[in-house]
Amino acid sequence: MEGKTSTKASNSSEDPSSTPRKRSGVEEGRVKRKVEEQTEKVAKVARCREGGQGTAGLTSEAELTDSDQDGSGKNSDDEESGEKVLNRSGVKKSVDEKGEMKQELKKVTQEKETIVAKLKKSEDEKDQVIKELNKAKQDIMNYRYLTGKSKNEKNHLEEELKYQELENDHLKHKVETVTQERDNSKHEKDDVKHKSEQRKVKLDKVTKVLEELQEKLECPVCLAVPREGPVPCCPSGHITCSPCLERLRMQARPGRVECPTCKVPMEEGRSLLARVVIESMQHQCSFEGCGEMVEHKEYNQHQEACRHREVICPSNYCDTMMAFCEVEEHARTCEDISFGFWKVPVSEEQAQDASEIKWNSAMFNDFDGATFFLQILKEDNIFSMDVVMLGSKEQCKGLKAKVSITNPVTKEEFHMSTFSPRPITDTNDTEDASLIIRHSTIAKGWHFNQETKQFEFEVKAKIYRR
């Protein structure tokens, strides 16, 4: 028995896998389950060893064998012996496989770590790619936005360019038109200049002729050129102004008036040529300090408004004659002119007297700054009032003077009148005063001052424009 067993054992040791191949399928499945169980036990032993527990879990291979024997009591002894040998080789193979598995596990772990690292790197790269992709998308959106904006700006610039081109064309056409007009103006200017030169030549000739005629037209008595026709002349053609001829006739014997130039008797001759020349030439203003040359048809109008015309002081007492431009300065120093309005005093004797009574003139200004004078006088129980403007007749047009008479105590207005002011002239003696009031009318409203024993009333004037 022992010989047979050893023989079987040696055979099984030589080829452990040959015995299972010769068995039936049921036994082969049983052996495989045993091998798996042994493999699990070996793995458990290995885990215990790695944990520092030693081999306490499994005491020996004999125990493994005994446990196998306990579980397989139905098998034969040969089967038990073969299974032991198979279990031993399976354990050894499991240990070797365990080492290989550890190596593979370590290798797999390393590969796993490598793969994890690569995966992490791939994820980082993926995140980076995603970021770059988002950035690229944003860049694309920005590019599309900028492209659209640039397109709009391009369209706008193209429209502006077209507008500028149209405007340039318009300006070019305008420049051409202006250039043409300038050329035409230049030609016209040249023509005007040429005509002006021709007229100047003609005017010089006419002026020279007029100067020569003017010398011939001067009166030999007053040495002035007559300003009005007809112009008296002697049979020889020598002229004399009408005022000087009248004086000569008054001085000479009747019918013995001689020409101041040639001494021939003056007759009733008139020079029509002299009249034509006088009406065609300019005349110098006769007022001292003016000297302005005026056309013949405008001479009288200039004389009426000349600032150097001779006028009289606008007071009732002063008869000083002066130039118009000196009146205001004279009025500020004249004793017969008062500034502003005042109470008009009338004594008891003057109230009963019918002779002429005069008061100082009141100087005042209107809203435009023009200067006026209020004149008051009484004669034959008639009060006359006038408003004189420091201006011309033309300036008085369109003006109205409102004169009101009031009681100085009660301020009651008992008379009011409106009339046109007159311009200042060389005389204060006018035919008709602007305002005439009876003595009885004034006496009804004036006030008797017990202290001064005088009758008093106030007169005020105001200027209005129509």
Secondary structure, DSSP 8 states (H G I E B T S, - for coil): -HHHHHHHHHHHHH-TTHHHHHS-HHHHHHHHHHHHHHHHHHHHHHHHHHTT-TT-S---HHHHHHHHHHHTTTS-HHHHHHHHHHHHHHHHHHHHHHHHHHHHHHHHHHHHHHHHHHHHHHHHHHHHHHHHHHHHHHHHHHHHHHHHHHHHHHHHHHHHHHHHHHHHHHHHHHHHHHHHHHHHHHHHHHHHHHHHHHHHHHHHHHHHHHHHHHHHHS-TTT-----SS-EEB-TTS-B--HHHHHHHHHHS-TT--B-TTT--B--S-EEHHHHHHHHHSEEE--STTT--EEEGGGHHHHHHH-TT-EEE-SSSS---EEEGGGHHHHHTT-TTEEES--EEEEEHHHHH--S-EE--EEEEE-TT--EEEEEEEEETTEEEEEEEESS-HHHHTTEEEEEEEE-TTT--EEEEEEE--EE--S-S--SS-SEEEEHHHHHHH-EEETTTTEEEEEEEEEEEE-
